[in-house]
Amino acid sequence: MRISPVLFILGKVLLVLGGCMLLSLAVAWGFGQGDALCFVYGIIPTWLCAALLLFLFRKSKHTPIRQREGFLFVSLVWLAAAFFGALPFHFGGVFQTTFVDAIFESMSGFTTTGATVLLNIEDMPKGLLFWRALTIWLGGVGIVVLFVAFLRGKDGSGAGVQIFNAEHSGGDLADKITPRISDGAKALILIYTGLTIAEAVLLVCGGMNFYDALLHAFSTVSTGGFSSRNAGIAYYNSAYIEWIIIVFMFLSSINLGLYYQLLIRNKGTIIRDEEARVFFLICIACIILITASLGGQQVYAGRGFGYTVRQAAFQTVSVITTTGFATGNYASWPPFARCLLFLLVFVGGCIGSTASSIKVSRVIVAFKACRYELLKMAHPRLVKKLYFNKRLISQDTAQHVQFFIASFCFFTLAGALLLTLSGLSIADALSASLACISNVGPGLGDVMAPMDYAALIPLAKYVLIFNMMIGRLEIFTVLVLFLPSVWKK
């Protein structure tokens, strides 16, 4: 393992992170609510650490990055981002208890989880609220992708491809956007930024002020779920705003590469994409089922069919896209509806999107593999090939998918087991662990908005911080670093 070039590039990323804090400093200074100084205290150590890394490891700036170093780099980026990103929260006096709360909020942002330990969001100064939303936007596009987009190199080799592949896993299930990694990253950023701007404009048209519209656009397109209001989206009590957010949560959970192909190459790409079609059908089916389930409740029956459909659609799309927005307390929903939402957490959005969890493509491949095994049991001589998006699925890919799902479930259960040590019930520990490893955010038990995770002890918060990170980096990127052979030269 060549650590020196990894730390040199990490220094460059910290420079970018400090620059993002500088933007938040400008917002804080503009609103004049006294939170500008906390960004100065955050920028100085971030840039000092960046300068130190760039100076100490300057001789390694031309050393090529291998895949194993790419895994280390991506993991270190998220750890460093969570630590240094927590400094403005800490120095801003947002959390009066321990530094772990600031780390929790920062990691929740950069991993697009949307879980929060804040009790009164609206009391936060505007600059810190902007930084909180910016962390989730940066995490959605991937800090690494932002950096790789501007790495030098005109081919698909070197540091760019190794880092890009480490941050955006998916194996044979994901398509490259362009032949050049830097061009692909730039295309992702342009599409991502375009969706953000479009949503912000539409939210302003719906009566939301520009500041709130921008922050909610950051959180929606990143499928993060941070809101600038204590009551979340319910604060606005607007059908228009809710439908706009539903649409953009859905759009952001489709493979962003398909938008590039739609605009540049083939207009029928999204319709023909198997994963996108299944994702759409799952959403429609669950909306219908939850609407039918809610129709029997007096509170929904009294408000009309349109309101019921909107609530079912909003919560369904919010959960399956791992955004985590809420327009009400769905803990009061019928058990069937809540159980369906719980299952949707495992599904997630599409590979190549900002959504997290297992991903629809892996669910499809796992289903096809299971069906094939059943057919083989009934017909031992059967020889059948598995296809996904009209491409042959190799045995290695099928095994990779099965191992990923098994690992996802294992770490969910392991996290839940550790959370029970903090006094949580089994159901609440399981829902909190699942909500963080899938990067959904709000739990499905007692750990729900607006309280969220504030009452948990530090041990539980550290467990969930780890879950958020391995969930965002899709488990293997972090696990591979625990193999002794990876650290050998």
C-alpha positions in Angstrom: 0.0 0.0 0.0 1.5 3.3 -1.1 0.1 5.8 1.5 2.0 8.9 0.5 0.2 9.6 -2.8 -3.1 9.0 -1.1 -2.3 11.6 1.6 -1.1 14.1 -1.0 -4.4 13.9 -3.0 -6.3 14.0 0.3 -4.6 17.4 0.9 -6.0 18.7 -2.3 -9.5 17.5 -1.3 -9.2 19.3 2.0 -8.4 22.5 0.1 -11.7 22.1 -1.8 -13.5 21.4 1.4 -12.1 24.6 3.0 -13.2 26.5 -0.2 -16.8 25.2 0.4 -16.6 26.5 3.9 -15.5 29.8 2.5 -18.8 29.9 0.5 -20.7 29.2 3.7 -18.7 32.0 5.4 -19.9 34.4 2.7 -23.6 33.3 3.3 -23.1 33.7 7.1 -21.6 37.2 6.6 -24.4 38.2 4.3 -27.1 37.3 6.8 -25.1 38.8 9.7 -26.3 36.4 12.4 -23.0 36.1 14.2 -22.0 32.7 12.9 -19.3 33.8 10.4 -16.4 33.3 12.9 -17.2 29.6 13.4 -16.4 29.1 9.7 -13.1 30.9 10.1 -12.3 28.5 12.9 -13.2 25.6 10.6 -11.3 26.9 7.5 -8.0 27.6 9.3 -7.4 24.0 10.6 -8.7 22.5 7.4 -6.4 24.4 5.2 -3.4 24.0 7.6 -3.9 20.3 7.5 -4.2 20.4 3.7 -1.0 22.5 3.4 0.9 20.1 5.7 -0.2 17.1 3.7 0.7 18.7 0.4 4.1 19.8 1.7 5.1 16.5 3.4 4.1 14.3 0.5 4.9 16.5 -2.4 7.4 14.0 -3.8 4.5 11.6 -4.3 2.3 13.8 -6.5 3.2 11.9 -9.7 3.0 8.4 -8.1 0.2 6.4 -9.7 -2.8 5.3 -7.6 -3.7 1.7 -7.7 -7.1 0.3 -6.9 -6.3 -0.6 -3.3 -5.1 3.0 -2.8 -8.3 4.2 -4.3 -10.3 2.4 -1.6 -8.1 3.9 1.1 -8.4 7.4 -0.4 -12.2 7.3 -0.6 -12.6 6.0 3.0 -10.2 8.7 4.3 -12.0 11.4 2.3 -15.3 10.6 4.1 -13.6 10.4 7.5 -11.8 13.7 7.0 -14.9 15.4 5.6 -16.9 14.3 8.6 -14.3 15.5 11.0 -13.4 18.9 9.4 -17.0 19.4 8.4 -18.0 19.1 12.0 -15.8 22.0 13.1 -18.2 24.9 12.1 -21.0 23.1 14.0 -18.7 22.7 17.0 -17.4 26.2 17.1 -20.8 27.6 16.3 -22.1 26.3 19.6 -24.9 24.3 17.8 -24.3 21.3 20.1 -23.8 22.0 23.8 -22.8 18.4 24.7 -20.0 16.4 23.0 -18.1 16.6 19.8 -19.7 13.4 18.7 -23.0 15.2 17.9 -21.2 17.5 15.5 -19.5 14.5 13.9 -22.8 12.7 13.7 -24.5 15.7 11.9 -21.5 16.2 9.6 -21.3 12.5 8.6 -25.1 12.4 8.2 -24.7 15.2 5.7 -21.8 13.9 3.7 -23.3 10.4 3.5 -26.7 11.9 2.5 -28.3 10.1 5.4 -30.3 13.0 6.7 -30.5 11.8 10.3 -30.1 14.6 12.8 -29.4 15.3 16.4 -30.7 18.8 16.3 -33.8 19.5 18.4 -34.6 23.0 17.0 -33.4 23.4 13.4 -35.0 26.9 13.0 -32.9 28.3 15.8 -29.7 27.7 13.8 -28.1 30.7 12.1 -28.6 30.9 8.3 -24.9 30.3 7.6 -24.7 27.1 9.5 -28.0 25.9 8.0 -26.5 26.5 4.6 -23.4 24.6 5.5 -25.5 21.7 6.8 -27.4 21.6 3.4 -24.2 22.0 1.4 -22.6 19.0 3.1 -25.5 16.8 1.9 -25.3 18.3 -1.6 -21.5 17.6 -1.8 -22.1 14.1 -0.4 -24.7 13.4 -3.0 -22.5 14.1 -6.0 -19.6 12.7 -4.2 -16.7 14.9 -3.0 -14.5 12.4 -4.8 -16.3 12.9 -8.1 -16.0 16.6 -7.7 -12.3 16.2 -7.4 -11.8 13.5 -10.1 -13.7 15.7 -12.6 -10.7 18.0 -12.6 -7.9 15.4 -12.3 -5.5 15.6 -15.2 -5.3 12.7 -17.6 -7.0 12.1 -20.9 -7.5 8.4 -20.7 -9.2 6.0 -18.4 -6.1 5.1 -16.4 -4.3 6.5 -13.4 -5.6 8.0 -10.2 -8.9 9.2 -11.8 -10.3 5.8 -12.7 -9.2 4.1 -9.5 -10.7 6.8 -7.3 -13.9 7.0 -9.4 -14.4 3.2 -9.4 -13.8 3.1 -5.6 -16.4 5.7 -4.9 -19.0 4.6 -7.5 -19.2 0.8 -7.2 -21.6 -1.3 -9.1 -19.4 -3.6 -11.1 -20.9 -5.0 -14.3 -24.3 -3.6 -13.4 -23.3 0.0 -14.0 -22.5 1.7 -17.4 -19.8 4.2 -18.0 -21.1 7.6 -19.1 -18.1 8.5 -21.3 -14.9 6.8 -22.2 -12.9 9.3 -20.2 -13.4 9.2 -16.4 -12.8 12.9 -16.0 -15.4 13.7 -18.7 -17.8 11.2 -17.0 -17.4 12.9 -13.6 -18.0 16.3 -15.2 -21.1 15.0 -17.0 -22.5 13.8 -13.6 -21.8 17.1 -12.0 -23.5 19.1 -14.8 -26.6 16.8 -14.7 -26.7 17.0 -10.9 -26.3 20.7 -10.8 -29.0 21.1 -13.5 -31.5 19.1 -11.5 -30.7 21.2 -8.4 -31.2 24.5 -10.2 -34.4 23.3 -11.9 -36.0 22.2 -8.6 -35.0 25.4 -6.8 -36.6 27.5 -9.5 -39.8 25.5 -9.3 -39.9 25.7 -5.5 -39.6 29.4 -5.7 -42.5 29.5 -8.1 -44.5 27.6 -5.5 -44.0 30.4 -3.0 -41.0 29.1 -1.1 -38.3 31.8 -0.5 -35.1 31.4 -2.4 -33.0 30.5 0.6 -35.3 27.6 1.7 -35.8 26.6 -2.0 -32.1 26.2 -2.5 -31.5 24.3 0.7 -34.4 21.9 0.0 -33.2 21.5 -3.6 -29.8 20.5 -2.2 -31.4 17.9 0.0 -33.8 16.5 -2.6 -31.5 16.0 -5.5 -28.9 14.5 -3.2 -31.7 12.3 -1.7 -30.5 13.4 1.7 -33.5 14.8 3.4 -32.2 17.7 5.5 -34.8 20.5 5.9 -34.5 24.0 7.2 -37.8 23.7 9.0 -38.6 21.7 12.2 -41.7 20.3 10.6 -39.9 19.5 7.4 -41.9 19.7 4.2 -45.2 19.7 6.2 -44.4 23.2 7.3 -45.4 24.6 3.9 -48.7 22.7 3.7 -48.6 22.9 -0.1 -49.6 20.2 -2.6 -47.6 21.9 -5.3 -44.3 21.9 -3.3 -44.9 18.3 -2.2 -45.4 17.1 -5.8 -42.4 19.0 -7.0 -40.3 17.3 -4.3 -41.8 13.9 -5.2 -40.8 14.3 -8.8 -37.3 15.4 -8.1 -36.7 12.7 -5.5 -37.7 10.1 -8.1 -35.7 11.7 -10.9 -32.6 11.9 -8.7 -32.9 8.2 -7.9 -32.5 7.1 -11.5 -29.1 6.4 -12.9 -27.7 9.9 -13.8 -25.8 8.3 -16.7 -29.2 7.7 -18.4 -29.9 11.4 -18.5 -26.6 12.0 -20.3 -27.5 9.3 -22.9 -31.0 10.8 -23.1 -29.6 14.3 -24.0 -26.6 13.3 -26.1 -27.1 9.9 -27.6 -30.3 7.9 -27.4 -33.7 9.3 -26.5 -35.2 5.9 -25.6 -32.5 4.9 -23.1 -34.5 5.4 -19.9 -37.6 3.6 -21.2 -35.5 0.6 -22.3 -33.5 0.5 -19.1 -34.6 -2.5 -17.1 -33.7 -1.1 -13.7 -35.5 2.2 -14.3 -38.7 0.4 -15.4 -38.7 -1.9 -12.4 -38.0 1.1 -10.1 -41.0 2.9 -11.6 -43.3 -0.1 -11.2 -42.3 -0.7 -7.6 -43.1 2.9 -6.8 -46.5 2.8 -8.5 -47.4 -0.5 -6.9 -46.5 0.6 -3.4 -48.3 3.9 -3.8 -51.5 2.1 -4.8 -51.2 -0.4 -1.9 -50.5 2.3 0.7 -53.3 4.5 -0.6 -55.7 1.6 -0.3 -54.4 1.0 3.3 -54.7 4.6 4.3 -58.2 4.9 2.8 -59.7 3.1 5.7 -58.4 5.6 8.2 -60.8 8.4 9.1 -58.2 11.2 9.1 -57.4 10.4 5.4 -60.9 9.5 4.3 -62.1 12.9 5.6 -59.6 14.8 3.5 -60.3 13.2 0.2 -58.7 10.8 -2.2 -56.2 13.3 -3.7 -54.7 14.1 -0.3 -54.4 10.3 0.5 -52.6 9.6 -2.8 -50.3 12.5 -2.2 -49.3 11.4 1.3 -48.8 7.8 0.0 -46.8 9.0 -2.9 -44.6 11.3 -0.9 -43.7 8.8 1.8 -43.2 5.9 -0.7 -40.9 7.9 -2.9 -39.1 9.5 0.1 -38.3 6.1 1.6 -37.4 4.1 -1.5 -35.1 6.9 -2.8 -33.5 7.0 0.7 -34.3 10.7 1.0 -36.1 10.6 4.3 -38.3 13.6 4.0 -41.6 13.4 5.8 -44.9 15.3 5.6 -46.4 13.7 8.7 -45.9 11.1 11.4 -46.2 7.8 9.5 -45.8 5.9 12.8 -49.6 6.3 13.1 -50.2 4.5 9.7 -51.7 1.0 9.6 -49.2 -1.8 10.2 -49.4 -2.9 6.6 -48.3 0.5 5.2 -45.5 0.8 7.8 -44.2 -2.7 7.0 -44.2 -1.9 3.3 -42.2 1.2 3.9 -39.8 -0.8 6.1 -39.2 -3.2 3.2 -38.7 -0.4 0.7 -35.8 0.8 2.8 -33.9 -2.4 1.6 -34.6 -1.6 -2.0 -33.2 1.9 -2.5 -32.9 3.7 -5.9 -30.9 2.8 -9.0 -27.2 2.3 -9.4 -25.5 5.4 -10.6 -27.9 7.7 -8.7 -27.6 9.6 -5.5 -29.8 7.1 -3.7 -28.3 4.4 -1.4 -29.3 1.1 0.1 -29.1 -2.2 -1.8 -30.2 -0.7 -5.2 -32.9 -2.0 -7.6 -30.4 -3.6 -10.0 -29.0 -5.8 -7.3 -32.5 -6.8 -6.2 -33.3 -7.7 -9.8 -30.2 -9.8 -10.2 -30.7 -11.5 -6.9 -34.3 -12.3 -7.8 -33.2 -13.8 -11.2 -30.4 -15.8 -9.5 -32.8 -17.2 -6.9 -35.3 -18.1 -9.6 -32.6 -19.9 -11.6 -31.5 -21.9 -8.5 -35.1 -23.0 -8.0 -35.4 -24.0 -11.7 -32.2 -26.0 -11.4 -33.6 -27.9 -8.4 -36.7 -28.8 -10.4 -34.7 -29.5 -13.7 -31.1 -30.5 -12.8 -30.0 -30.6 -16.5 -31.3 -27.1 -17.2 -28.7 -24.7 -18.6 -30.0 -21.1 -18.6 -28.1 -17.8 -18.9 -29.0 -14.8 -16.8 -29.4 -11.4 -18.4 -29.7 -7.8 -17.0 -30.4 -5.0 -19.4 -29.9 -7.5 -22.3 -26.3 -8.2 -21.1 -25.1 -11.5 -19.8 -24.7 -11.6 -16.0 -21.4 -13.4 -15.2 -21.3 -15.8 -12.3 -18.8 -13.5 -10.5 -21.3 -10.6 -10.8 -24.2 -12.7 -9.4 -22.0 -13.9 -6.5 -20.9 -10.3 -5.9 -24.5 -9.2 -5.6 -25.4 -12.0 -3.3 -22.4 -11.3 -1.1 -23.3 -7.6 -1.0 -26.9 -8.2 0.1 -25.7 -10.7 2.8 -23.1 -8.2 4.0 -25.7 -5.4 4.1 -28.0 -7.5 6.2 -25.2 -8.7 8.5 -24.0 -5.1 9.3 -27.6 -4.0 9.8 -28.1 -6.7 12.4 -24.7 -6.2 13.9 -25.4 -2.5 14.3 -28.8 -3.3 15.9 -27.2 -5.6 18.3 -24.7 -2.9 19.5 -27.5 -0.4 19.7 -29.4 -2.6 22.1 -26.5 -2.0 24.5 -27.6 1.7 24.7 -31.1 0.7 25.9 -33.0 0.7 22.7 -35.6 -1.9 22.1 -34.9 -4.6 19.4 -37.4 -3.0 17.0 -36.0 0.5 17.5 -32.4 -0.7 17.3 -33.1 -2.5 14.1 -34.9 0.4 12.5 -32.2 2.9 13.5 -29.4 0.6 12.2 -31.2 0.0 8.9 -32.1 3.7 8.5 -28.4 4.7 8.8 -26.8 1.9 6.8 -29.3 2.5 4.0 -28.8 6.3 4.4 -32.6 6.9 4.7 -32.3 8.9 7.9 -35.4 8.9 10.1 -36.1 5.6 11.9 -39.3 3.7 11.8 -39.7 3.3 15.5 -39.2 5.7 18.5 -36.2 7.2 16.6 -38.3 9.5 14.5 -38.5 13.2 13.5 -38.4 15.7 15.1 -36.5 14.1 17.9 -34.5 11.7 15.7 -31.2 10.6 17.3 -30.5 13.3 19.8 -31.4 11.2 22.9 -29.0 8.4 22.0 -25.8 7.9 24.1 -22.4 8.5 22.4 -21.8 4.7 21.9 -25.0 4.4 19.8 -24.1 7.5 17.8 -20.6 6.1 16.9 -22.2 2.9 15.8 -24.6 4.8 13.5 -21.8 7.0 12.2 -20.0 3.8 11.1 -23.2 2.5 9.6 -23.7 5.7 7.6 -20.2 5.6 6.2 -20.2 1.9 5.1 -23.7 2.4 3.7 -22.6 5.4 1.6 -19.5 3.6 0.4 -21.4 0.4 -0.3 -19.6 -1.7 2.4 -16.9 -3.3 0.3 -14.9 -0.1 -0.1 -14.3 0.0 3.6 -14.2 -3.8 4.4 -11.4 -4.4 1.9 -9.1 -2.2 4.0 -9.4 -4.8 6.8 -7.6 -7.4 4.7 -3.9 -7.6 5.7 -2.9 -8.4 2.1 -4.2 -5.0 0.9 -1.5 -3.3 3.0 1.4 -5.2 1.6 3.5 -3.5 -1.1 
